[in-house]
Amino acid sequence: MAKTNTPINYIEFKAHDLDAIKRFYNKAFGWIFTDYGPTYTAFSESGVEGGFELTEDRILNGALIVLYHDNLEAIEALVREAGGIISVPVFSFPGGRRFHFKDPSGNELAIWSDT
């Protein structure tokens, strides 16, 4: 089934201790985890997929909403045209590419693509 463009597709949180966060969410809710190196773990079986990124920084707003789009360059242009500010330029990761942007109120979101 083809993905539709710009649904909420993934939620990313920050965490200070990945082992503790995995134990908690697995025990409390049955979430399943897949590690992607020492600083990132993804979760499934939660209703929406997501992940936890290890950080030493103070966590102010620990959730990152991630949208999906099949044409990253086209949606980036639309985000800019609408007044969004690119906060993290396009980068690659295992399985795709993404960028982060801030909306007019300063909320940070990301958009990823597997193409």
Secondary structure as UniProt FT lines:
FT   STRAND          8..15
FT   HELIX           18..29
FT   STRAND          32..35
FT   TURN            38..39
FT   STRAND          40..44
FT   STRAND          50..54
FT   STRAND          63..68
FT   HELIX           72..81
FT   TURN            82..83
FT   STRAND          85..93
FT   TURN            94..95
FT   STRAND          96..102
FT   TURN            104..105
FT   STRAND          108..113
//
